């Protein structure tokens, strides 16, 4: 079976680069969208990705990048006008008759969130979901393994381990397994990008505080 080529935006970044690398490792052809050619894009090209330089805010450039493809991963840029990028992506997806979008969102995205990025991300998720004849999956991680918040983890680990030792002595500690939310979200994206016609249901998942559901 010939596997369809998958478009990945933000391919030179940490998240997009990891997605490209894992797709290629699983034998899926990838068209990687980057802002500029540099050592990171050269590395992806050596690994087997097709490199396309495009402005993610330009619908015409995105249409050129999407032509001939059916599936795409949208990694939103960290930008105050990110919704303009998503609008350009949505227009290009509809014009090129894309069949499936997997979008990186966030766990706390909502219409009333105090952060502008989170409010915009909520609108982006709804905009992609409303595109006709295009399946949409939103990946909503709680945090990534390289999050600045994890700089505080050594202290948190010390406090947790102290509490666990206390509970262990008291006989109330129950074993449990954990997995990195960042790694889990990338695995989820790879799974959905490679499925034929994903359901488009929102994935409320990867929060460190609750299990994900589909």
C-alpha positions in Angstrom: 0.0 0.0 0.0 1.3 3.5 -0.9 1.2 5.7 2.1 -0.1 9.3 1.4 2.3 12.2 2.0 1.5 14.3 5.1 2.1 18.0 5.5 3.7 19.2 8.7 3.9 22.9 9.6 6.4 24.2 12.1 8.6 21.4 11.0 11.8 23.0 12.2 10.4 23.4 15.7 10.6 21.1 18.7 7.0 19.7 18.3 6.8 19.7 14.5 10.3 18.4 14.2 9.5 15.5 16.5 6.3 14.7 14.4 8.3 14.7 11.2 11.0 12.4 12.6 8.5 9.9 13.9 6.4 9.9 10.8 9.5 9.2 8.7 10.6 6.5 11.0 7.2 4.8 10.5 7.6 5.0 6.7 5.2 7.9 6.0 6.4 10.4 3.4 6.4 14.0 4.8 6.3 17.5 3.3 7.8 19.7 5.9 6.9 23.4 6.0 9.6 25.7 7.4 10.1 29.5 7.5 13.6 29.4 6.2 16.2 26.9 5.1 18.7 26.3 7.9 20.6 23.4 9.6 17.3 22.1 11.1 15.6 21.8 7.7 18.7 20.4 6.2 18.7 17.7 8.8 15.0 16.8 8.1 15.8 16.7 4.4 18.6 14.2 5.0 16.2 12.1 7.0 13.9 12.0 3.9 11.5 14.9 4.3 10.5 17.1 1.4 11.2 20.7 2.5 9.0 23.6 1.5 9.6 27.2 2.6 6.4 29.0 3.1 4.9 31.9 5.2 2.3 30.3 7.4 0.3 33.6 7.3 0.1 33.5 3.5 -2.9 31.5 2.1 -1.4 31.4 -1.4 1.9 29.9 -0.2 0.0 27.4 2.0 -2.1 26.4 -0.9 1.0 25.7 -3.0 2.4 23.6 -0.1 -0.8 21.6 0.3 -1.4 20.8 -3.4 -1.6 17.0 -4.0 -1.9 16.2 -0.3 -4.8 15.0 1.8 -3.6 15.2 5.4 -1.9 17.9 7.4 -0.6 18.8 10.9 -1.1 22.4 12.0 1.3 23.6 14.6 0.2 27.1 15.6 3.0 29.7 15.8 3.5 31.5 19.1 2.3 34.8 17.7 -0.3 37.5 18.9 -2.1 37.1 15.6 -2.0 33.3 15.5 -5.7 33.2 14.4 -4.7 34.9 11.2 -2.3 32.1 10.4 -5.0 29.5 11.2 -7.5 31.4 9.0 -5.0 31.3 6.1 -4.5 27.6 6.8 -8.2 26.9 6.8 -8.7 28.8 3.5 -5.9 26.8 1.9 -7.2 23.5 3.3 -10.6 24.1 1.8 -9.3 25.3 -1.6 -7.0 22.3 -2.0 -9.7 19.9 -0.7 -7.7 18.6 2.2 -9.3 15.6 3.8 -7.9 15.7 7.4 -6.4 18.2 9.8 -4.7 17.4 13.1 -4.2 20.6 15.0 -2.0 21.2 18.1 -4.2 23.0 20.6 -4.0 23.4 24.4 -5.8 21.9 27.3 -6.9 25.3 28.7 -8.2 26.8 25.5 -11.6 28.5 26.1 -13.6 31.5 25.1 -13.2 33.2 28.5 -9.6 32.4 29.3 -7.6 35.5 30.4 -4.8 34.7 28.0 -5.2 35.9 24.4 -3.5 32.9 22.9 -5.8 30.5 24.7 -8.9 32.4 23.6 -7.6 32.4 20.0 -6.8 28.7 20.2 -10.4 27.9 21.2 -11.6 29.8 18.1 -9.1 28.0 15.9 -10.3 24.6 17.1 -13.9 25.6 16.3 -12.9 27.0 12.9 -11.2 23.9 11.8 -14.0 21.7 13.1 -16.5 23.7 11.0 -14.7 23.1 7.8 -17.0 21.0 5.5 -15.8 17.6 4.4 -12.5 17.9 6.4 -12.0 15.7 9.4 -10.4 17.5 12.4 -8.6 16.2 15.5 -7.4 18.6 18.2 -4.5 17.5 20.3 -4.8 19.2 23.7 -1.8 18.6 25.9 -1.5 19.9 29.4 2.2 20.7 29.1 5.2 19.5 27.2 8.4 17.9 28.6 10.4 21.0 27.8 7.9 23.5 29.4 9.5 26.3 31.4 7.2 25.2 34.3 9.2 22.0 34.6 12.2 24.0 35.7 10.5 23.8 39.1 10.3 20.0 38.9 13.4 19.3 41.1 11.7 21.0 44.0 8.4 19.4 43.2 10.0 16.0 42.9 11.6 16.5 46.3 8.3 17.4 47.9 6.4 14.6 46.2 9.1 12.0 47.2 9.0 13.2 50.8 5.3 12.8 50.8 5.5 9.4 49.2 8.0 8.2 51.8 5.6 9.4 54.5 2.7 7.6 52.9 4.8 4.5 52.3 5.7 4.4 56.0 2.0 4.8 56.8 1.0 2.0 54.4 -1.3 4.2 52.2 0.8 4.6 49.1 -0.5 2.9 45.9 1.7 2.4 42.9 0.9 4.0 39.6 2.5 4.5 36.2 2.9 7.8 34.3 3.9 9.0 30.8 5.2 12.3 29.6 2.2 14.3 28.3 4.4 15.8 25.5 5.5 12.3 24.4 1.9 11.1 24.7 0.5 13.9 22.6 3.0 13.3 19.8 2.1 9.6 19.8 -1.6 10.5 19.6 -1.0 12.8 16.7 1.0 10.2 14.8 -1.8 7.6 15.4 -4.5 10.0 14.1 -2.5 11.3 11.2 -1.9 7.8 9.9 -5.5 6.6 10.2 -7.7 6.8 7.2 -10.2 9.6 7.7 -10.1 10.3 11.5 -13.4 10.9 13.2 -12.8 14.5 13.8 -13.9 14.3 17.4 -12.1 16.6 19.9 -9.5 14.9 22.0 -9.7 16.3 25.5 -6.5 14.8 26.6 -3.0 14.8 28.0 -3.8 16.9 31.1 -1.5 15.9 34.0 -4.7 15.9 36.1 -7.1 13.8 34.2 -7.3 11.0 31.6 -8.0 11.8 28.0 -11.2 10.9 26.3 -12.2 10.7 22.6 
